[in-house]
Amino acid sequence: APGLAETDAFAAMFSRWGLDYARLPEGAPCERARWANLRCQRMEATWDRLLALERPAVLRLDDEAGSFMVLMGSKGGEALVLLAPDEPPRPVDEALKAAWTGEYVLLWRPPPGFPTKNVTLGARGRYVDWLRARLHEVLGVEGKVPAAGAAFDPALAELVKRFQRSKGLDVDGIVGPDTTIALNTLVLPGAVPDFSQD
């Protein structure tokens, strides 16, 4: 089958983050990511939703030749795919999109204090402080940011919904990985690795 072996696909994704996959402690890709202070997201999505996350992702594809993997990313707004370790990425075509199962795995760098579960009304802590300050910054909210330690309140939920709407995410006021990844893209230096690097 065309495409990458699983180990090559994950090695290519980790290399975009400046990491040597083979030198990380043994384990599944998501376990290795934790050693490098990265989070791993293994989910299903639509093509547009995946592109909006703006991170290199390993995709599983199925066609008449069998099942195989590719590394997908984007450069300058164009979706690119790596089909072989020794070739440059090339534009995604309709046949490849049709063969994609909808499954993906990507890596992302969490902000300080990011919890292990979704954040919603009543939550407190470093991550809630970070979230509130970043949303005020990104959305251009006037006025003073509440003091550190303030709870996730209805006003913050409204800011979350405004941000989610602007990014084409589910507008629910609940903060999970997709919302955090989208916010990271705007405010965290080095949040998006260069897909074209080898």
C-alpha positions as CSV (number, residue, x, y, z in Angstrom):
1,A,0.0,0.0,0.0
2,P,1.1,3.6,-0.4
3,G,1.8,5.8,2.5
4,L,3.8,5.4,5.7
5,A,4.3,2.6,8.2
6,E,2.9,3.5,11.6
7,T,6.3,4.1,13.2
8,D,7.4,6.3,10.3
9,A,4.2,8.4,10.4
10,F,4.7,9.0,14.2
11,A,8.4,9.6,13.8
12,A,7.7,12.3,11.1
13,M,5.1,13.9,13.3
14,F,7.4,14.0,16.4
15,S,10.2,15.4,14.2
16,R,8.0,18.4,13.4
17,W,8.2,19.2,17.1
18,G,12.0,18.8,17.1
19,L,11.8,15.4,18.8
20,D,13.5,12.1,17.9
21,Y,10.8,9.5,18.3
22,A,13.3,6.6,18.6
23,R,15.1,8.3,21.5
24,L,12.0,8.8,23.6
25,P,11.2,6.1,26.2
26,E,9.5,3.0,24.7
27,G,5.7,3.1,24.6
28,A,2.7,4.1,22.5
29,P,2.9,7.4,20.7
30,C,0.7,9.2,23.3
31,E,2.9,7.9,26.2
32,R,6.0,9.1,24.4
33,A,4.4,12.5,23.9
34,R,3.9,12.9,27.7
35,W,7.7,12.5,28.2
36,A,8.2,15.5,25.9
37,N,5.5,17.6,27.8
38,L,3.1,17.4,24.9
39,R,-0.5,16.2,24.9
40,C,-1.8,13.7,22.4
41,Q,-5.3,13.9,20.9
42,R,-6.7,10.8,19.2
43,M,-10.1,11.6,17.8
44,E,-12.4,11.6,14.7
45,A,-13.2,14.8,12.9
46,T,-14.3,16.3,9.6
47,W,-11.6,17.5,7.2
48,D,-12.4,21.2,7.8
49,R,-12.3,20.7,11.6
50,L,-9.0,19.0,11.4
51,L,-7.5,21.8,9.3
52,A,-8.7,24.3,11.8
53,L,-6.6,22.7,14.5
54,E,-3.4,23.7,12.5
55,R,-1.2,20.9,13.8
56,P,0.5,18.1,12.0
57,A,-1.6,14.9,12.3
58,V,-1.2,11.3,11.6
59,L,-4.2,10.0,9.5
60,R,-5.4,6.5,8.9
61,L,-6.6,5.9,5.3
62,D,-8.3,2.9,3.7
63,D,-8.4,2.2,0.0
64,E,-8.5,-0.9,-2.3
65,A,-4.8,-1.5,-1.6
66,G,-5.4,-1.7,2.2
67,S,-4.9,0.5,5.2
68,F,-2.1,2.9,5.6
69,M,-1.0,6.1,7.3
70,V,0.1,9.6,6.2
71,L,1.2,12.7,8.0
72,M,-1.0,15.7,7.2
73,G,-0.2,19.3,7.9
74,S,-0.6,22.8,6.3
75,K,1.7,25.4,5.0
76,G,0.4,28.9,4.2
77,G,-3.2,27.6,4.4
78,E,-2.7,24.8,2.0
79,A,-3.2,21.2,3.2
80,L,-0.2,19.0,2.5
81,V,0.5,15.3,3.1
82,L,3.6,13.3,3.6
83,L,3.3,9.9,1.9
84,A,6.9,8.7,2.1
85,P,9.7,9.5,4.6
86,D,12.2,10.5,1.8
87,E,9.7,12.7,-0.2
88,P,8.6,16.3,0.3
89,P,5.0,16.9,1.4
90,R,2.6,17.3,-1.5
91,P,-0.9,18.8,-1.8
92,V,-3.8,16.8,-0.7
93,D,-6.1,15.5,-3.4
94,E,-9.7,14.3,-3.4
95,A,-8.8,10.6,-3.6
96,L,-6.8,11.0,-0.4
97,K,-9.6,12.8,1.4
98,A,-12.1,10.1,0.2
99,A,-9.8,7.4,1.7
100,W,-9.4,9.1,5.1
101,T,-11.4,7.2,7.8
102,G,-11.9,10.4,9.8
103,E,-9.4,9.2,12.5
104,Y,-6.5,11.3,13.5
105,V,-3.8,11.7,16.1
106,L,-2.0,15.0,16.8
107,L,0.3,16.5,19.3
108,W,-0.1,19.8,21.1
109,R,1.5,21.8,23.8
110,P,-0.7,22.5,26.8
111,P,-0.6,25.8,28.7
112,P,0.3,26.0,32.4
113,G,-2.0,24.1,34.7
114,F,-4.0,22.5,31.9
115,P,-6.4,19.9,33.5
116,T,-7.1,16.4,32.5
117,K,-10.8,17.0,32.0
118,N,-12.9,19.7,30.3
119,V,-13.2,23.1,32.1
120,T,-16.6,24.7,32.8
121,L,-18.5,26.8,35.3
122,G,-17.1,26.8,38.8
123,A,-13.6,25.7,37.9
124,R,-10.6,27.6,39.4
125,G,-6.8,27.5,39.1
126,R,-3.9,28.4,37.0
127,Y,-5.5,27.2,33.8
128,V,-8.7,29.3,34.4
129,D,-6.5,32.3,35.1
130,W,-4.5,31.7,31.9
131,L,-7.7,31.1,29.9
132,R,-9.4,34.3,31.1
133,A,-6.3,36.5,30.4
134,R,-5.7,35.1,26.9
135,L,-9.4,35.5,25.9
136,H,-9.4,39.1,27.1
137,E,-6.2,39.6,25.0
138,V,-7.5,37.8,21.8
139,L,-11.0,39.2,21.9
140,G,-9.9,42.7,22.8
141,V,-12.0,42.8,25.9
142,E,-11.9,46.2,27.7
143,G,-11.6,46.5,31.4
144,K,-9.7,44.8,34.2
145,V,-9.1,41.0,34.1
146,P,-10.5,39.5,37.4
147,A,-7.9,38.6,40.0
148,A,-6.0,35.3,40.0
149,G,-8.0,32.5,41.5
150,A,-11.4,33.8,40.3
151,A,-13.9,31.1,39.3
152,F,-15.0,30.2,35.8
153,D,-18.2,32.3,35.8
154,P,-20.9,33.0,33.3
155,A,-19.0,36.0,31.9
156,L,-16.0,33.8,31.1
157,A,-18.4,31.2,29.6
158,E,-19.7,33.9,27.3
159,L,-16.1,34.8,26.2
160,V,-15.4,31.2,25.6
161,K,-18.5,31.0,23.3
162,R,-17.5,34.1,21.4
163,F,-14.1,32.6,20.8
164,Q,-15.5,29.2,19.8
165,R,-17.9,30.8,17.4
166,S,-15.0,32.8,15.8
167,K,-13.1,29.6,15.2
168,G,-15.9,27.3,13.9
169,L,-15.8,25.1,17.1
170,D,-18.8,23.7,18.9
171,V,-20.2,26.7,20.8
172,D,-20.9,25.3,24.2
173,G,-18.9,27.4,26.6
174,I,-17.0,24.3,27.8
175,V,-13.2,24.3,27.3
176,G,-11.6,21.1,26.1
177,P,-8.6,20.4,24.0
178,D,-10.0,21.8,20.7
179,T,-10.7,25.2,22.2
180,T,-7.4,25.3,24.0
181,I,-5.5,24.2,20.9
182,A,-7.2,27.0,18.9
183,L,-6.3,29.6,21.6
184,N,-2.7,28.3,21.8
185,T,-2.3,28.9,18.1
186,L,-2.9,32.6,18.6
187,V,-1.0,33.2,21.9
188,L,1.6,30.6,22.6
189,P,5.0,31.0,20.8
190,G,6.0,27.7,19.2
191,A,2.5,26.3,19.5
192,V,2.4,25.4,15.8
193,P,5.4,23.5,14.4
194,D,6.6,24.1,10.9
195,F,5.1,21.3,8.8
196,S,7.7,21.7,6.0
197,Q,10.7,21.0,8.2
198,D,12.5,17.7,7.8
